[in-house]
Amino acid sequence: MTPVNFDRPGPAAGLNPPAPGGILPGVVLIFLIALAALGLHQLPYVNMLSPLILAILVGMVFHNLVGTPAWAKAGVTFGLKRVLRAGIVLLGLQLTMSQVIAVGGIGVLVIAVSLVATFLFTVWLGRVLKVDAKLTELIAAGTSICGASAIIATNTVTRGRDEDVAYAVACVTLFGSISMLVYPVLNGLLHLDPHAFGLWTGASIHEVAQVVAAAYQQGSESGEYGTIAKLTRVMMLAPTVLVLGAFAARRMKAPKGGPRVAAPVPWFVFGFMAMVCVASLGVLPPGVLAPASTGTQFLLAMALAAMGLETDFRKLAAQGLRPALVGAGGWIFISCVSLVLVRLTTG
């Protein structure tokens, strides 16, 4: 079915006129797509995918079958910027320093070494396979840190195309889902105790929901520790984005004789860290934290719905299989390195 192009002006038209209603129509559209994603998440088997993944998939299908209408453009742009940053800031409320303490110094070391080594290896592999640097960084962030959330946060400084984001999300969804299914089976051969298995899942599987699904198959102790380990890994999102922002600033050079190019400053990351501090102090009651967690997921789902509405399947296909090989390499690397580290440190 050929997509309907709502953006093309008529013969006598010049530039597209401003969208009537400002950002509201587009915000309503991504709101409805996020709501649909939450509904789909309630279905059996479909619930193996997080609402974030489902939101970008629904947005992509809508864009490629129907077309994103011109009246939604302003709201979609708002979702890609303001809504995304608000969601990442609120994500900090789900994390506390007590979680890091619960993981322990050795556990944090395993997570940090696995993260850094995987990111560097994936970037190197992308260069070897001649994959676009921005797409490679997004795949590396999603693989090494926390899946879709890390990809969209990293893209605020990497500034890749929406198709790059969609491709990276597809990679972490595929390989993280395979880990979710395979890890419990492999443990029948590895015989890791609940603590070690939980650390392995939390240190290497891509999405939080995938970690929970895998770790709890070995019991509640493994599930709880795996979840805490994963959330500790998510906390490393902030310093990673700041470091990538600094590198992006060094890469950006002003044209000869032109004005200096502004470096990307991820101010929202400081909001994220502030929310971690608030959650760690314990000043917010559970009656506030629970709705905030739901609201965070919904805002991030809206942001990914907006990305889906900007993603063309033909441009995704044009990327070829090499980026997928980068994703596969990073996935195998983090699975193996984290397992070796867990074996060495837990006996």
Beta strands, then each sheet from edge to edge (+ up, - down):
end
